[in-house]
Amino acid sequence: MNEALITELKRVVRGEVLTDEASLEHYATDGSIFRVKPWAVVLPKDERDISSLVKWLREKKETDPKNQKLSLTARGKATDQAGGPLNEGIIIRFPGYFDKILEIGRNFVRVEPGALFGAVNSELERRGRFLPFYPASQAFSTIGGAVANNAAGEKSVKYGSARLYIKSLKMILSTGAEVEITTLPYADLEQKKQQVNLEGDVYREVDEILRSEKKILEKTAPKTNKYSIGYNLWDVARITDEGRLFDLTQLIAGSQGTLGILTEVTLWTLPKPKYTGVLLSYYDTLPNAGQATAKLVALEPSALEMVDHFLLEIVKREKPEMLEGLLPATTHSGVPSGQAHSGVPSGQVPELALLCEFDGDDQAEIENKLTQAQAVIRGLAYEVRATTKPEEQTKLWQVRRSALPVIEEIKGKKRALPFIEDVAVPPERFPEYVSRLYEILQRHQVEFAIWGHAGNGNVHVQPFLDVGDEEDRKKLFGIADETFELAVELGGVLSGEHNDGIMRTPYLSKLYPPELLKIWQRVKKTFDPLNIFNPGKKFPMPWSQGGIDFAYMKSRIRDSYDVGPPKAKPPAKEDKQIS
């Protein structure tokens, strides 16, 4: 951008404005395979900075409406794997600048969007509370990012995703006004609709959409028990014991910063269970593991995770010490490892491992659940380990938690790439999805790693490819095409918890009918008529028309991949935050 515009921007905000090459390169990447370079990065001082910035962008965009670089994209710690916080306009970064824990109440916590998830949970745990929807990256991801993506993690089979825990949100709208959004009784909704401002427009239009488009919304409601795609209009209106409610927070959660900028998040917290028990079981076939998953889910576990034999083989090859004492003592045929027998090679890893956790405040009840779990999978699993001892549980969890660290550290040009990493299917279709996914990946002759949330049918898979190699790029899109088609066929969604971003936006037209995409466009147009906030995401159309299509997506792939942003030196205050 020209120097005059940069000078003007620096007058608009009181916080820092970064435009040096090193900073722009740092903010051009995240945990995804994409590189999109912004023209400025703003480190806001407070809400007033954000409001002033939005008003300034609105003024500029009114005279240059098709300029997508006149835009604002929120960014946390860049753990996103689909390119959600990448854009060609201005990046507004929160951690280190807008990251305070503002209040911890009896059953809630109020924070700024840049607050680190792990730090918030640490403070809550001192008070016997927690936020159970934490992602695997909670040590370095933010609360704002978790809400924007509708994040979930290993506890989601019992506790669900971020949207279930929102008490209220504060957000800067495209007029620059800050509003508070919370659950409303329908009587209060009518008052909101009387307002003669953008907030009133939003409530009127969303309510009208829910009334006039009821049939298409019912027809397109996800069949999975977790989803992070498009705009969640399905859960805005609901009937509860408290009466008929209108909850716009359900739309904001998962909207990926495309409707406004969060300035404050208040979340309901839960008592942290006193006890847990873990059961680790091994299977020689996917159907057996699938049957076991269904039986274990019925016992209401707090986690039900899976790791397949391809990933276990990688961990065994790269860091065998991480699996020491964890592989089955017997092989698939029941013969002790190390002994010769017919048909089953000695020392092989299981086809699939399931890790099931139960939690609660009654130790005896946990032990009973573990006993029940062992009973229901008898004849399906060929070896089972169960414990309520904390140190032994930590050891068993290593089978699941060793996955990502190991594959991220493998050296070479071929890296484990996130691009089909978050498909979710109805849990009963989980074995079929994994089996057919194997066929796709093996047909393309790639090494891969599969793990994930079996209880949700949410499978994480990262094929090893070199993004700088032309043939590997062809494979990448061939694999993506076939995998996403399979997901749709099985009644699944392209993302259970990682959201649309750059990677999945072009594919949304394959999953959803044009009528629903037009409804989403109505939502975006109402909140953000000038397309200021994180443009492109969620709209499968050319960049020139305000969306992201396949041409745009493919042109923004990195030449080489490393986990997270490049190691270029970030701003001084961010260095302090990271350390």
QUIUR-V42280 format. One line per field, one symbol per residue. ss: DSSP state (H for helix, E for strand, C for the rest). phi: phi as a letter, one per 20 degrees, with the letter a starting at -180 (. if undefined). burial: # if it has 24 or more other ideal C-beta (glycine too) atoms within 12 Angstrom, else .. Layout:
ss: ???
phi: ???
burial: ???
This chain:
ss: CCHHHHHHHHHHCCCEEECCHHHHHHCCECCCCEECCCCEEEECCCHHHHHHHHHHHHHHHHHCCCCCCCCEEEECCCCCCCCCCCCCCEEEECCCCCCCEEEECCCEEEECCCCEHHHHHHHHHCCCEECCCCCCCCCCCEHHHHHHHCCCCCCHHHHCCHHHHEEEEEEECCCCCEEEEEEEEHHHHHHHHCCCCHHHHHHHHHHHHHHHCHHHHHHHCCCCCCCCCCCCCCCCEEEECCEEEEECHHHHCCCCCCCCEEEEEEEECEECCCEEEEEEEEECCHHHHHHHHHHHHCCCCCEEEEEEHHHHHHHHHHCHHHHCCCCCCECCCCCECCCCCCCCCCCCCCCEEEEEEEEECCHHHHHHHHHHHHHHCECCECEEEEECCHHHHHHHHHHHHHHHHHHHHCCCCCEECCCCCCCECCHHHHHHHHHHHHHHHHHCCCCEEEEEEHHHCEEEEEEEECCCCHHHHHHHHHHHHHHHHHHHHCCCECCCCCCCHHHHHCCHHHHCCHHHHHHHHHHHHHHCCCCCECCECCCCCCHHHCECCHHHHHHCECCCCCCCCCCCCCCHHHHHHHC
phi: .fffffffgfefdefecdcfffffffeecceeedccefdacddfeagfffffffffffffffebfeeffebccfbedmegdcngedaeededddgncbceeeadefcbcdcefeffgfffffffffdmcadfegefeffcddfgffffelfbbfeffddmdgffdeeacdbeefenfecddbfcffffgffgfefdafgfgffffffffffedgfffffdggeeebabbldfefdfdbdcfeoecccfffeffnelmedrdfdbcdcfdcffgfcccccdcdcdbfgfffffgfffgfelfebbdccefffffffffebgffdgmdfgfcegeneggnefbencffmfeffbdddddccrdcgfffffffffffffdfndedbcccbdfgfffgffffgeefgfgfffefepfedfeebcecfccggfegfffffffgfffffelcfbccbqdgfdmddebcfebdfeeffffffgffffgfffffgfgemecfbebdmflffdgfeffeecfgfffffffffffffcfdleelfnfncfbggfdnccdfffgffdffebccfmffegfeggffgffff
burial: #...##..##.##.#####...##.####################.#.##########.##.....####################################.#...##############.###...##########.#############################################.#..#..##....##.#######.##..#...#..#.#################.......#########################.##.##########.#.##########.#.################.#...##..###.###....#......#..##############.....#..##.###.##..#########....#..#########.###.#...#########################.##..#.######################....##.######.###.###.#######################...##########################.#..#####.###.###..######...##..#..#..
